[in-house]
């Protein structure tokens, strides 16, 4: 049989919006084993493995979400709503400072041992005690090594009490517990494998000790992850094994899907989506992510200290054209710092391209002749094309923007040290609560280089005392409805004042072989579930 070589170029130059496999390849392709699902995605982001106390990247958080259970979790159909997982129910004290969780009985770890309140307390205390990067999700509530035994405690086998040193929104606390840091690790197994006083951290980087649907079988960095069914899980997953193969490029993932080497190709690009979108041999799974792309304007550059200039930039951009022509099906217009799917998000997109009004604002600010500026962006698609489109949009109002492409790490370093002028960047929320993005974009109580909070407002020298105070007030508001109203007001004020032009919100799209279904993509990686995947 003669060999057949498929390349990205041959795929992209094929006619039509869908692509059937060449007959010779279609007849030769082999099916993956019936007892497993094989997924292709990039996993090179995994740095420190799978300990929930340390996991923070998308890929390992996603694995932890399938290998562990938590006290609370998002409702699969309404991820903004938190429901009980290991907690059958919980009570909140009148002052909002004490949460009492009643732990579900009869749940077993993958060792066969029963999950108890003692395991929950151990898991939460070790987050505080180890103090890895993601520990801030608990320590922000005032939990420390000194007070954790008093604040996190068990009362019998089935009750966990969480006492907060000060008042915080109950919804905020619960949504942080629904993050990876809330994963319940089996105390007996972790301590049996500890080295020194690491509480099992070294061992848990390459093993799991949870009660989720799956457990980690093997991992090789930037190569593969193998999960096998937890024999004691209830309910058991539909397939006994999940294999995740590392593939960096969306085109390579699509080729492997079409060749039959994988069952699911994750995180496809616009080109790949066009090729299989209408092809009956493939299915599509997609979900809107709470991941935003925005254009940051550093107020250290004199023109951007003028609110008129910042608003002119927002009015110069053709948002709809960018979404329609450059990111179809993958990024949609979203002009709020709270993307859709986040509690409290407003659906309003008030900015439409209005060159005449933008020019008028430039004149009012004293920049009728325009000015020059650099525009940093990731040197990859779709960021390169979006930066070029923004360059053309800004030129129409006299702003001469010079795009500067760079690697992700270089761009991150430049924006985190505030050395950019304009930058096209993304924001991935730490958890599904409005506080995470409100703090990132609106809170800047100390604009000095020594500030303890150096997030997106700080990075762009955006100082707004009213918004800073509003962030704090909303985080401590116990009335859920009143809290959401605070965020609605905050979003409107941010749109009017900020140096951040919020542009787009991402949708993750996966391609599935015919007969494969059940992948549930979460609004964040922690919430993506493999347990219901089936193969016909």
Secondary structure as the mmCIF struct_conf table of DSSP 4:
data_model
#
loop_
_struct_conf.conf_type_id
_struct_conf.id
_struct_conf.beg_label_comp_id
_struct_conf.beg_label_asym_id
_struct_conf.beg_label_seq_id
_struct_conf.end_label_comp_id
_struct_conf.end_label_asym_id
_struct_conf.end_label_seq_id
HELX_RH_AL_P HELX_RH_AL_P1 UNK A 8 UNK A 12
TURN_TY1_P TURN_TY1_P1 UNK A 13 UNK A 13
BEND BEND1 UNK A 14 UNK A 18
HELX_LH_PP_P HELX_LH_PP_P1 UNK A 20 UNK A 22
HELX_RH_AL_P HELX_RH_AL_P2 UNK A 23 UNK A 28
HELX_LH_PP_P HELX_LH_PP_P2 UNK A 29 UNK A 33
TURN_TY1_P TURN_TY1_P2 UNK A 34 UNK A 35
STRN STRN1 UNK A 36 UNK A 41
TURN_TY1_P TURN_TY1_P3 UNK A 44 UNK A 45
BEND BEND2 UNK A 48 UNK A 48
BEND BEND3 UNK A 50 UNK A 50
TURN_TY1_P TURN_TY1_P4 UNK A 52 UNK A 54
BEND BEND4 UNK A 57 UNK A 57
HELX_RH_AL_P HELX_RH_AL_P3 UNK A 58 UNK A 67
BEND BEND5 UNK A 71 UNK A 71
STRN STRN2 UNK A 72 UNK A 75
TURN_TY1_P TURN_TY1_P5 UNK A 76 UNK A 77
STRN STRN3 UNK A 78 UNK A 84
BEND BEND6 UNK A 85 UNK A 86
STRN STRN4 UNK A 87 UNK A 92
TURN_TY1_P TURN_TY1_P6 UNK A 94 UNK A 95
BEND BEND7 UNK A 96 UNK A 96
STRN STRN5 UNK A 98 UNK A 103
HELX_LH_PP_P HELX_LH_PP_P3 UNK A 104 UNK A 104
BEND BEND8 UNK A 105 UNK A 106
STRN STRN6 UNK A 108 UNK A 108
TURN_TY1_P TURN_TY1_P7 UNK A 110 UNK A 111
BEND BEND9 UNK A 112 UNK A 112
HELX_LH_PP_P HELX_LH_PP_P4 UNK A 113 UNK A 113
STRN STRN7 UNK A 114 UNK A 114
HELX_LH_PP_P HELX_LH_PP_P5 UNK A 115 UNK A 115
HELX_RH_AL_P HELX_RH_AL_P4 UNK A 117 UNK A 130
HELX_RH_3T_P HELX_RH_3T_P1 UNK A 133 UNK A 135
HELX_RH_AL_P HELX_RH_AL_P5 UNK A 136 UNK A 139
TURN_TY1_P TURN_TY1_P8 UNK A 140 UNK A 142
TURN_TY1_P TURN_TY1_P9 UNK A 145 UNK A 147
HELX_RH_AL_P HELX_RH_AL_P6 UNK A 148 UNK A 151
STRN STRN8 UNK A 152 UNK A 154
BEND BEND10 UNK A 155 UNK A 158
STRN STRN9 UNK A 159 UNK A 163
BEND BEND11 UNK A 165 UNK A 166
HELX_RH_AL_P HELX_RH_AL_P7 UNK A 170 UNK A 177
TURN_TY1_P TURN_TY1_P10 UNK A 178 UNK A 178
BEND BEND12 UNK A 179 UNK A 179
HELX_RH_3T_P HELX_RH_3T_P2 UNK A 180 UNK A 182
HELX_RH_AL_P HELX_RH_AL_P8 UNK A 187 UNK A 192
TURN_TY1_P TURN_TY1_P11 UNK A 193 UNK A 193
TURN_TY1_P TURN_TY1_P12 UNK A 196 UNK A 197
BEND BEND13 UNK A 198 UNK A 198
TURN_TY1_P TURN_TY1_P13 UNK A 199 UNK A 200
HELX_RH_AL_P HELX_RH_AL_P9 UNK A 201 UNK A 204
TURN_TY1_P TURN_TY1_P14 UNK A 205 UNK A 205
BEND BEND14 UNK A 206 UNK A 206
BEND BEND15 UNK A 212 UNK A 213
STRN STRN10 UNK A 214 UNK A 220
TURN_TY1_P TURN_TY1_P15 UNK A 221 UNK A 223
STRN STRN11 UNK A 224 UNK A 229
TURN_TY1_P TURN_TY1_P16 UNK A 231 UNK A 232
BEND BEND16 UNK A 234 UNK A 235
HELX_LH_PP_P HELX_LH_PP_P6 UNK A 236 UNK A 237
BEND BEND17 UNK A 238 UNK A 240
STRN STRN12 UNK A 241 UNK A 246
HELX_RH_AL_P HELX_RH_AL_P10 UNK A 250 UNK A 259
TURN_TY1_P TURN_TY1_P17 UNK A 260 UNK A 260
BEND BEND18 UNK A 261 UNK A 261
BEND BEND19 UNK A 263 UNK A 263
STRN STRN13 UNK A 264 UNK A 265
BEND BEND20 UNK A 267 UNK A 267
HELX_RH_AL_P HELX_RH_AL_P11 UNK A 270 UNK A 276
TURN_TY1_P TURN_TY1_P18 UNK A 277 UNK A 278
TURN_TY1_P TURN_TY1_P19 UNK A 280 UNK A 281
STRN STRN14 UNK A 282 UNK A 297
TURN_TY1_P TURN_TY1_P20 UNK A 299 UNK A 300
BEND BEND21 UNK A 301 UNK A 301
HELX_RH_3T_P HELX_RH_3T_P3 UNK A 302 UNK A 305
BEND BEND22 UNK A 306 UNK A 306
HELX_RH_AL_P HELX_RH_AL_P12 UNK A 307 UNK A 316
HELX_RH_AL_P HELX_RH_AL_P13 UNK A 319 UNK A 321
HELX_RH_PI_P HELX_RH_PI_P1 UNK A 322 UNK A 326
BEND BEND23 UNK A 327 UNK A 327
TURN_TY1_P TURN_TY1_P21 UNK A 328 UNK A 330
STRN STRN15 UNK A 331 UNK A 333
BEND BEND24 UNK A 336 UNK A 338
TURN_TY1_P TURN_TY1_P22 UNK A 340 UNK A 341
BEND BEND25 UNK A 342 UNK A 342
TURN_TY1_P TURN_TY1_P23 UNK A 343 UNK A 344
HELX_RH_AL_P HELX_RH_AL_P14 UNK A 355 UNK A 364
TURN_TY1_P TURN_TY1_P24 UNK A 365 UNK A 366
TURN_TY1_P TURN_TY1_P25 UNK A 368 UNK A 369
STRN STRN16 UNK A 371 UNK A 378
BEND BEND26 UNK A 379 UNK A 380
TURN_TY1_P TURN_TY1_P26 UNK A 381 UNK A 382
HELX_RH_AL_P HELX_RH_AL_P15 UNK A 383 UNK A 395
TURN_TY1_P TURN_TY1_P27 UNK A 396 UNK A 398
STRN STRN17 UNK A 399 UNK A 406
HELX_RH_AL_P HELX_RH_AL_P16 UNK A 408 UNK A 416
TURN_TY1_P TURN_TY1_P28 UNK A 417 UNK A 418
BEND BEND27 UNK A 421 UNK A 421
STRN STRN18 UNK A 422 UNK A 428
BEND BEND28 UNK A 430 UNK A 433
HELX_RH_AL_P HELX_RH_AL_P17 UNK A 434 UNK A 442
BEND BEND29 UNK A 445 UNK A 445
BEND BEND30 UNK A 448 UNK A 448
TURN_TY1_P TURN_TY1_P29 UNK A 449 UNK A 450
BEND BEND31 UNK A 452 UNK A 452
BEND BEND32 UNK A 455 UNK A 455
HELX_RH_AL_P HELX_RH_AL_P18 UNK A 456 UNK A 459
TURN_TY1_P TURN_TY1_P30 UNK A 460 UNK A 461
HELX_RH_AL_P HELX_RH_AL_P19 UNK A 465 UNK A 475
TURN_TY1_P TURN_TY1_P31 UNK A 476 UNK A 476
HELX_RH_AL_P HELX_RH_AL_P20 UNK A 480 UNK A 497
BEND BEND33 UNK A 499 UNK A 499
STRN STRN19 UNK A 500 UNK A 513
TURN_TY1_P TURN_TY1_P32 UNK A 514 UNK A 515
STRN STRN20 UNK A 516 UNK A 517
STRN STRN21 UNK A 520 UNK A 520
BEND BEND34 UNK A 523 UNK A 524
HELX_RH_3T_P HELX_RH_3T_P4 UNK A 525 UNK A 527
STRN STRN22 UNK A 529 UNK A 529
TURN_TY1_P TURN_TY1_P33 UNK A 531 UNK A 532
STRN STRN23 UNK A 534 UNK A 535
#
